[in-house]
Amino acid sequence: MIKLFSDSDLDGVGCGLVAKLAFGDEVDVSYCSYRNLNERVEKYIENPDHNQAKVYITDLAVNDKNEKALEKRHKAGHHIQMVDHHKTAMHFNKYDWGFVLAEYESGKKTCATSLYYEFLLEKNLIQEHKGLEEFIELVRLYDTWEWESENRVEAKRLNDLFFIIGIEEFEEKMLERLQTNRDSFQLTEAEDFLLDTEDKKIERYINSKNRQIVQTFIEDYCVGVVHAEQYISELGNALGKLNPHLDLIALLNVGTKKIGLRTIHDDVDVSEFAKRYGGGGHPKASGCSLGDTAFELFVKNTFPLYAIRHDAPENQYNVKGNEHGTLLVNRKGEKSFVFKKEDRWVIHHEKKTLDAKFSTFEEAERFVKRQYASGLAFDNELVSYIGEHLNKKEDAIKANLDGSLVSLKNQF
C-alpha cells in the first residue's frame, strides 16, 4: 500500500497526479492543508496496520511532534519520505527521509511536483513522460511566480482552471489527459473559453477588493488587509501592484480561518512573516491560520479603519512631482501637501509641516501613503485647498495655478 499526503493547491495536486501515474490504483492520496495535515498524519502512522505502507508527504511540512514520530517510524524500519521545496522546511534535510530543495543549481526555483517526479524517476518508480513534464513545468512556473517574468500566461490559466472546476474534476480530467497523451500537454478549446469568461470576473473582483483594502503596521511592515474568499493569488498580486507602498498583502478568510500572504517586493519574505503565526510557504506567497493572535491583529484591530484612498485618475492640475506642490488626501479628509523647498521635498500634513525631508517626490509620496493611507487628490480638491488657504476664487486659481501653489507653499 502507498499513501500520499499532499497540499491542496495546484502544486500539491500535481504531486497527486504524479503519484497516480506512477503507482496507479495502489496509491491513496489525501489532500491536506497546514490546518489538518498533522492530525491526519498522526492518526495514520499511529495505526500499526500502516507500518508496511510506503508513506510520502509532499509540499507540506509536519509539526515538531510528527517530525519526531516520523523519525521514530524511519528508525523502526518503516517507510517515510518527505519531498518539499519551501525554505521554511529546510531543517528536514537532516533526516534520511527528508528531501527539501528550494532551487536547482541553475538558480531556477523548484516546486514539489517537479521534485517528486524527479525523485521517482531516479528511483525507477515512474517512466519519463513528455506530456507530464510539460504539465509539471506549468505548475512550477505558477507556483514560483516565474510565469509572470517569463510571460507564460498558460501557467496562470492552468491554476485558474484548477480553482474553477475544483480538485476532483481537475484531477480526473488531467489524469485522463496525461494517460492518453504522453507527447504533449495543453488545455482544450472549451477550457480556454471558460477561462476567458473567468478572467473578466477576476478583474471585477480585484477592482471591488481594491476599494475595500485597509492598511496597518504590524511589526515593521506596512500591511494591506482585505477579506477575500476567492482568486487569492491573483488578488494578492494585483493589490500589491496597485498599492506598491504596502510591504505585503494579507487576505483574510474568516470562514476557513486562513490568511493568505502575498508580496511583490524582493526584500520582503512573507514566509518568515507567516512563521510568526504558525504558517509558512514561499518568500512571496505564504499563509497561516487565523488563530487568536492573528485575529486580534488582522481582524479586530483593522475593523475600525478607513479603506485606503486611491489616486485620482487623469488629473490636469493636481499632478505628481510638481515642485510647487501636490495634494494627497485620505478617507478621513486629512490632507498632505507635498512640495519642494530648496533641494528637498517637504510635507505639510494638516496644520503642521513635518520635520522629515526627502530626496525625491516618490520618497515623500511613499511616506504619506504608508503613514496616512492617502491618495492623490482630485483637481477640485486641490483648488478648494488653495482657496481655503489663500482666500482666492476658483477662476483666479486656475488662471495662475503655479503662482497660487508658490504662494501656498511659501505660507508653510
RODO-2510 file (C-alpha; in nm, 4 decimals, decimal comma):
residues 412
     n   res          X          Y          Z
     1     m     0,0000     0,0000     0,0000
     2     i     0,1179     0,3518    -0,0824
     3     k    -0,0072     0,6629     0,0977
     4     l     0,0492     1,0222    -0,0125
     5     f    -0,0268     1,3314     0,1947
     6     s    -0,0045     1,6434    -0,0184
     7     d    -0,1119     2,0064    -0,0220
     8     s    -0,4495     2,1001    -0,1689
     9     d    -0,3172     2,3666    -0,4087
    10     l    -0,2091     2,3179    -0,7712
    11     d     0,1425     2,2062    -0,6759
    12     g     0,0100     1,9633    -0,4174
    13     v    -0,2418     1,8115    -0,6587
    14     g     0,0367     1,7937    -0,9177
    15     c     0,2165     1,5598    -0,6771
    16     g    -0,1015     1,3535    -0,6524
    17     l    -0,1174     1,3208    -1,0296
    18     v     0,2471     1,2131    -1,0437
    19     a     0,1776     0,9500    -0,7770
    20     k    -0,1268     0,8138    -0,9592
    21     l     0,0631     0,7947    -1,2880
    22     a     0,3454     0,6132    -1,1102
    23     f     0,1529     0,3780    -0,8814
    24     g    -0,1985     0,3606    -1,0310
    25     d    -0,4708     0,2243    -0,8039
    26     e    -0,2109     0,1208    -0,5468
    27     v    -0,1785     0,4765    -0,4105
    28     d    -0,4248     0,6523    -0,1817
    29     v    -0,3943     1,0327    -0,1818
    30     s    -0,5087     1,2711     0,0913
    31     y    -0,5061     1,6406     0,0026
    32     c    -0,4466     1,8471     0,3134
    33     s    -0,3826     2,1984     0,4408
    34     y    -0,1448     2,3034     0,7158
    35     r    -0,4502     2,3111     0,9450
    36     n    -0,5358     1,9386     0,9137
    37     l    -0,2123     1,7774     0,7919
    38     n    -0,0711     1,6967     1,1339
    39     e    -0,3903     1,5399     1,2657
    40     r    -0,4184     1,3167     0,9590
    41     v    -0,0524     1,2121     0,9557
    42     e    -0,0514     1,1372     1,3285
    43     k    -0,3649     0,9244     1,3052
    44     y    -0,2289     0,7318     1,0062
    45     i     0,1160     0,6443     1,1370
    46     e    -0,0145     0,5520     1,4822
    47     n    -0,2162     0,2701     1,3255
    48     p     0,0021    -0,0452     1,3257
    49     d    -0,1866    -0,1685     1,0175
    50     h     0,0034     0,1010     0,8230
    51     n     0,3540     0,0003     0,9309
    52     q     0,4221    -0,1643     0,5965
    53     a     0,2769     0,1189     0,3894
    54     k     0,5030     0,3401     0,1843
    55     v     0,4237     0,6910     0,3067
    56     y     0,5036     1,0095     0,1136
    57     i     0,4449     1,3674     0,2269
    58     t     0,4781     1,6369    -0,0413
    59     d     0,4541     2,0167    -0,0457
    60     l     0,3758     2,0383     0,3274
    61     a     0,5789     2,0161     0,6473
    62     v     0,4624     1,8447     0,9659
    63     n     0,4917     1,9937     1,3153
    64     d     0,7589     1,9102     1,5748
    65     k     0,5560     1,6280     1,7287
    66     n     0,5026     1,4493     1,3972
    67     e     0,8603     1,5207     1,2922
    68     k     0,9803     1,3144     1,5896
    69     a     0,7200     1,0468     1,5232
    70     l     0,8289     1,0156     1,1591
    71     e     1,1940     0,9807     1,2599
    72     k     1,0896     0,7078     1,5037
    73     r     0,8980     0,5358     1,2229
    74     h     1,2049     0,5540     0,9992
    75     k     1,4339     0,4083     1,2655
    76     a     1,1864     0,1247     1,3147
    77     g     1,2404     0,0325     0,9515
    78     h     0,9074     0,1623     0,8203
    79     h     0,8923     0,3738     0,5050
    80     i     0,8578     0,7514     0,5121
    81     q     0,9679     1,0064     0,2510
    82     m     0,9103     1,3799     0,2574
    83     v     0,9593     1,5949    -0,0548
    84     d     0,9244     1,9722    -0,0266
    85     h     1,0604     2,2964    -0,1687
    86     h     0,9760     2,5572     0,0954
    87     k     1,2648     2,7373     0,2646
    88     t     1,0835     2,7062     0,5972
    89     a     1,1191     2,3251     0,5735
    90     m     1,4947     2,3118     0,5111
    91     h     1,5664     2,1592     0,8522
    92     f     1,4079     1,8302     0,7362
    93     n     1,7180     1,7680     0,5248
    94     k     1,8933     1,6468     0,8394
    95     y     1,6840     1,3296     0,8182
    96     d     1,7469     1,0414     0,5783
    97     w     1,3789     1,0603     0,4830
    98     g     1,3743     1,4349     0,4189
    99     f     1,4375     1,5935     0,0803
   100     v     1,3907     1,9712     0,0583
   101     l     1,5290     2,1800    -0,2265
   102     a     1,4236     2,5413    -0,2911
   103     e     1,6128     2,5893    -0,6167
   104     y     1,8202     2,3940    -0,8656
   105     e     2,1922     2,4508    -0,9203
   106     s     2,0995     2,6597    -1,2249
   107     g     1,9192     2,9057    -0,9948
   108     k     1,5773     2,8006    -1,1241
   109     k     1,3218     2,7639    -0,8443
   110     t     1,1725     2,4249    -0,7733
   111     c     0,8222     2,3095    -0,6931
   112     a     0,7085     1,9984    -0,5072
   113     t     0,5658     1,8378    -0,8227
   114     s     0,8934     1,8692    -1,0144
   115     l     1,0961     1,7375    -0,7212
   116     y     0,8617     1,4431    -0,6599
   117     y     0,8630     1,3458    -1,0281
   118     e     1,2444     1,3632    -1,0422
   119     f     1,2701     1,1671    -0,7165
   120     l     1,0515     0,8860    -0,8545
   121     l     1,2414     0,8919    -1,1844
   122     e     1,5702     0,8458    -1,0012
   123     k     1,4223     0,5503    -0,8107
   124     n     1,2839     0,3996    -1,1359
   125     l     0,9320     0,4247    -0,9952
   126     i     0,7946     0,6223    -1,2920
   127     q     0,8770     0,6353    -1,6625
   128     e     0,9744     0,9533    -1,8452
   129     h     0,6657     1,1306    -1,9727
   130     k     0,6964     1,4345    -2,2017
   131     g     0,3354     1,5428    -2,1608
   132     l     0,3650     1,5178    -1,7825
   133     e     0,6881     1,7157    -1,7893
   134     e     0,5144     1,9977    -1,9807
   135     f     0,2339     1,9942    -1,7232
   136     i     0,4866     1,9980    -1,4371
   137     e     0,6701     2,2964    -1,5860
   138     l     0,3441     2,4936    -1,5926
   139     v     0,2855     2,4017    -1,2279
   140     r     0,6392     2,5106    -1,1387
   141     l     0,6098     2,8388    -1,3287
   142     y     0,2878     2,9229    -1,1491
   143     d     0,3925     2,8105    -0,8031
   144     t     0,7161     3,0120    -0,8145
   145     w     0,5525     3,3082    -0,9944
   146     e     0,8153     3,2825    -1,2668
   147     w     0,5270     3,2708    -1,5142
   148     e     0,4932     3,6458    -1,4733
   149     s     0,8544     3,7373    -1,5516
   150     e     0,8596     3,4857    -1,8397
   151     n     0,5132     3,5881    -1,9627
   152     r     0,3882     3,2282    -1,9527
   153     v     0,0193     3,3067    -1,9068
   154     e    -0,0734     2,9441    -1,9746
   155     a     0,0665     2,8570    -1,6301
   156     k    -0,1678     3,1025    -1,4596
   157     r    -0,4580     2,9767    -1,6680
   158     l    -0,3877     2,6203    -1,5557
   159     n    -0,4176     2,7345    -1,1954
   160     d    -0,7334     2,9322    -1,2762
   161     l    -0,8876     2,6194    -1,4233
   162     f    -0,7908     2,4247    -1,1111
   163     f    -0,9846     2,6660    -0,8902
   164     i    -1,2838     2,6952    -1,1230
   165     i    -1,3594     2,3249    -1,1550
   166     g    -1,2205     2,2068    -0,8187
   167     i    -0,9779     1,9353    -0,7114
   168     e    -1,1811     1,6256    -0,8001
   169     e    -1,2790     1,7265    -1,1542
   170     f    -0,9370     1,8784    -1,2260
   171     e    -0,7551     1,5666    -1,1082
   172     e    -0,9861     1,3382    -1,3061
   173     k    -0,9515     1,5400    -1,6297
   174     m    -0,5763     1,5903    -1,6059
   175     l    -0,5111     1,2246    -1,5161
   176     e    -0,7107     1,1026    -1,8167
   177     r    -0,5377     1,3534    -2,0458
   178     l    -0,1897     1,2599    -1,9258
   179     q    -0,2642     0,8878    -1,9506
   180     t    -0,3867     0,9164    -2,3099
   181     n    -0,1329     1,1707    -2,4415
   182     r     0,2273     1,1196    -2,3397
   183     d     0,3710     1,3510    -2,6066
   184     s     0,2334     1,6931    -2,5092
   185     f     0,0020     1,8812    -2,2757
   186     q    -0,2414     2,1610    -2,3476
   187     l    -0,5826     2,2891    -2,2438
   188     t    -0,8893     2,2277    -2,4585
   189     e    -1,0845     2,4951    -2,6515
   190     a    -1,3750     2,4580    -2,4074
   191     e    -1,1413     2,5170    -2,1124
   192     d    -0,9937     2,8248    -2,2821
   193     f    -1,3437     2,9686    -2,3337
   194     l    -1,4284     2,9059    -1,9693
   195     l    -1,1073     3,0797    -1,8612
   196     d    -1,1709     3,3831    -2,0827
   197     t    -1,5050     3,4294    -1,9090
   198     e    -1,3437     3,3838    -1,5678
   199     d    -1,0769     3,6484    -1,6404
   200     k    -1,3492     3,9131    -1,6593
   201     k    -1,4891     3,8013    -1,3226
   202     i    -1,1428     3,8190    -1,1679
   203     e    -1,0918     4,1740    -1,2938
   204     r    -1,4215     4,2858    -1,1390
   205     y    -1,3355     4,1109    -0,8128
   206     i    -0,9947     4,2801    -0,7941
   207     n    -1,1478     4,6240    -0,8522
   208     s    -1,4050     4,5590    -0,5801
   209     k    -1,1479     4,4446    -0,3231
   210     n    -0,9132     4,7329    -0,4056
   211     r    -1,1888     4,9670    -0,2871
   212     q    -1,2155     4,7753     0,0421
   213     i    -0,8499     4,7281     0,1391
   214     v    -0,7251     4,8890     0,4613
   215     q    -0,3699     4,9221     0,5847
   216     t    -0,1939     4,8952     0,9183
   217     f     0,1533     4,8496     1,0601
   218     i     0,2287     4,5050     1,2014
   219     e     0,5801     4,4965     1,3415
   220     d     0,7830     4,6978     1,0869
   221     y     0,5650     4,6012     0,7926
   222     c     0,3016     4,8191     0,6293
   223     v     0,0336     4,5589     0,5619
   224     g    -0,2684     4,5817     0,3354
   225     v    -0,5601     4,3843     0,4811
   226     v    -0,8670     4,2690     0,2903
   227     h    -1,1311     3,9995     0,3386
   228     a    -1,1361     3,7642     0,0405
   229     e    -1,2605     3,4134    -0,0328
   230     q    -1,1533     3,3556    -0,3927
   231     y    -0,8839     3,4296    -0,6508
   232     i    -0,6349     3,4665    -0,3648
   233     s    -0,3121     3,4572    -0,5650
   234     e    -0,4378     3,6814    -0,8450
   235     l    -0,5903     3,9224    -0,5943
   236     g    -0,2835     3,9397    -0,3710
   237     n    -0,0520     4,0044    -0,6635
   238     a    -0,2810     4,2659    -0,8203
   239     l    -0,3373     4,4528    -0,4931
   240     g     0,0374     4,4605    -0,4358
   241     k     0,0912     4,6208    -0,7761
   242     l    -0,1961     4,8661    -0,7300
   243     n    -0,0614     4,9638    -0,3862
   244     p     0,3183     4,9362    -0,4134
   245     h     0,3722     5,1357    -0,0924
   246     l     0,2455     4,8316     0,1010
   247     d     0,5069     4,5758     0,2072
   248     l     0,2657     4,2839     0,1884
   249     i    -0,0998     4,1939     0,1441
   250     a    -0,2949     3,9856     0,3980
   251     l    -0,6033     3,8152     0,2523
   252     l    -0,8409     3,7015     0,5264
   253     n    -1,0960     3,4240     0,5070
   254     v    -1,2765     3,4144     0,8407
   255     g    -1,4921     3,1219     0,7274
   256     t    -1,1955     2,8897     0,6729
   257     k    -0,9844     3,0641     0,9397
   258     k    -0,6979     3,1199     0,6966
   259     i    -0,4773     3,4117     0,5976
   260     g    -0,3053     3,4286     0,2603
   261     l     0,0073     3,6452     0,2480
   262     r     0,1488     3,7929    -0,0722
   263     t     0,4198     4,0430    -0,1643
   264     i     0,5634     4,1858    -0,4857
   265     h     0,8820     4,3090    -0,3143
   266     d     1,2097     4,1170    -0,3288
   267     d     1,3204     4,2491     0,0116
   268     v     1,0098     4,1159     0,1918
   269     d     0,9873     3,7461     0,2854
   270     v     0,6277     3,6598     0,3743
   271     s     0,7271     3,3019     0,4620
   272     e     0,9237     3,4388     0,7585
   273     f     0,6314     3,6652     0,8481
   274     a     0,3901     3,3691     0,8305
   275     k     0,6073     3,1624     1,0655
   276     r     0,5231     3,4036     1,3495
   277     y     0,1623     3,2835     1,3257
   278     g     0,2281     2,9136     1,2731
   279     g     0,2332     2,9202     0,8927
   280     g     0,4896     2,9176     0,6150
   281     g     0,5356     2,8945     0,2414
   282     h     0,7315     3,0860    -0,0202
   283     p     0,9104     3,4218     0,0123
   284     k     0,6420     3,5902    -0,1980
   285     a     0,3400     3,3681    -0,1291
   286     s     0,2639     3,2135     0,2085
   287     g    -0,0193     3,1536     0,4509
   288     c    -0,1109     3,0847     0,8114
   289     s    -0,4078     3,0032     1,0287
   290     l    -0,6305     3,2759     1,1674
   291     g    -0,5659     3,1993     1,5347
   292     d    -0,6350     3,4193     1,8358
   293     t    -0,3272     3,6405     1,7965
   294     a    -0,3736     3,6795     1,4221
   295     f    -0,7447     3,7508     1,4682
   296     e    -0,6624     4,0330     1,7102
   297     l    -0,4079     4,1884     1,4737
   298     f    -0,5684     4,1375     1,1351
   299     v    -0,9423     4,1421     1,2077
   300     k    -1,0264     4,3162     1,5335
   301     n    -0,7643     4,5918     1,5147
   302     t    -0,8310     4,6707     1,1483
   303     f    -1,2115     4,6658     1,1642
   304     p    -1,2486     5,0382     1,2540
   305     l    -1,0005     5,1546     0,9874
   306     y    -1,0945     5,3515     0,6778
   307     a    -1,0152     5,1988     0,3402
   308     i    -0,7117     5,3255     0,1506
   309     r    -0,7778     5,6344    -0,0600
   310     h    -0,6541     5,5656    -0,4134
   311     d    -0,5036     5,8095    -0,6610
   312     a    -0,7359     6,0274    -0,8659
   313     p    -0,7072     5,9403    -1,2364
   314     e    -0,6475     6,1805    -1,5232
   315     n    -0,5840     6,4996    -1,3251
   316     q    -0,4888     6,8202    -1,5052
   317     y    -0,3931     7,0420    -1,2116
   318     n    -0,3021     6,8169    -0,9196
   319     v    -0,0209     6,6050    -1,0624
   320     k     0,2580     6,4077    -0,9007
   321     g     0,6078     6,5552    -0,8838
   322     n     0,5078     6,9203    -0,9185
   323     e     0,7787     7,1110    -0,7317
   324     h     0,5264     7,3826    -0,6413
   325     g     0,3032     7,1288    -0,4703
   326     t     0,0892     6,8143    -0,4918
   327     l    -0,2067     6,7376    -0,2667
   328     l    -0,2792     6,3935    -0,1210
   329     v    -0,5822     6,3138     0,0945
   330     n    -0,7164     6,0133     0,2862
   331     r    -1,0714     5,8953     0,3567
   332     k    -1,0757     6,0795     0,6887
   333     g    -1,0260     6,4017     0,4957
   334     e    -0,6707     6,4552     0,6213
   335     k    -0,4665     6,6483     0,3658
   336     s    -0,0938     6,6270     0,2937
   337     f     0,0662     6,8932     0,0736
   338     v     0,3981     6,7796    -0,0764
   339     f     0,6301     7,0419    -0,2246
   340     k     0,9962     7,1113    -0,2942
   341     k     1,1798     7,3553    -0,0703
   342     e     1,5350     7,4304    -0,1794
   343     d     1,6665     7,0838    -0,2763
   344     r     1,4433     6,8713    -0,0508
   345     w     1,0824     6,7574    -0,0600
   346     v     0,8692     6,8636     0,2360
   347     i     0,5289     6,7504     0,3667
   348     h     0,2724     6,9804     0,5259
   349     h     0,0194     6,7483     0,6891
   350     e    -0,2959     6,9101     0,8231
   351     k    -0,1701     7,2168     1,0147
   352     k     0,1893     7,1090     1,0635
   353     t     0,4966     7,0896     0,8418
   354     l     0,6723     6,7641     0,9227
   355     d     1,0382     6,7545     1,0222
   356     a     1,1109     6,4715     0,7790
   357     k     1,2576     6,5758     0,4443
   358     f     1,3049     6,3636     0,1332
   359     s     1,5377     6,3497    -0,1661
   360     t     1,2648     6,2721    -0,4200
   361     f     0,8923     6,3236    -0,4590
   362     e     0,8471     5,9455    -0,4750
   363     e     1,0027     5,9037    -0,1298
   364     a     0,7768     6,1719     0,0165
   365     e     0,4702     6,0234    -0,1533
   366     r     0,5534     5,6766    -0,0199
   367     f     0,5850     5,8178     0,3324
   368     v     0,2444     5,9871     0,3106
   369     k     0,0785     5,6758     0,1696
   370     r     0,2280     5,4484     0,4331
   371     q     0,1545     5,6779     0,7278
   372     y    -0,1884     5,8124     0,6308
   373     a    -0,3334     5,5731     0,3675
   374     s    -0,3680     5,8715     0,1355
   375     g    -0,4012     5,9024    -0,2397
   376     l    -0,3633     6,1742    -0,4999
   377     a    -0,6485     6,4232    -0,4510
   378     f    -0,8808     6,5238    -0,7344
   379     d    -0,8254     6,8548    -0,9126
   380     n    -1,1258     7,0187    -0,7459
   381     e    -0,9917     6,9195    -0,4025
   382     l    -0,6617     7,0904    -0,4763
   383     v    -0,8376     7,4056    -0,5967
   384     s    -1,0546     7,4108    -0,2820
   385     y    -0,7470     7,3561    -0,0650
   386     i    -0,5665     7,6512    -0,2260
   387     g    -0,8788     7,8662    -0,1992
   388     e    -0,9141     7,7963     0,1727
   389     h    -0,5549     7,8991     0,2453
   390     l    -0,5212     8,1959     0,0062
   391     n    -0,8823     8,3154     0,0146
   392     k    -0,8931     8,3113    -0,3651
   393     k    -1,1718     8,2146    -0,6031
   394     e    -1,1595     7,9111    -0,8304
   395     d    -1,1237     8,1019    -1,1585
   396     a    -0,8307     8,3045    -1,0267
   397     i    -0,6549     7,9930    -0,9013
   398     k    -0,6943     7,8063    -1,2318
   399     a    -0,5792     8,1130    -1,4276
   400     n    -0,2458     8,1093    -1,2450
   401     l    -0,2101     7,7696    -1,0804
   402     d     0,1692     7,7736    -1,0437
   403     g     0,1606     8,1199    -0,8893
   404     s    -0,1100     8,0098    -0,6456
   405     l     0,0890     7,6997    -0,5499
   406     v     0,4044     7,9059    -0,4903
   407     s     0,2089     8,1470    -0,2682
   408     l     0,0633     7,8477    -0,0812
   409     k     0,3917     7,6673    -0,0155
   410     n     0,5509     7,9960     0,0993
   411     q     0,2945     8,0011     0,3815
   412     f     0,4298     7,6712     0,5191
***
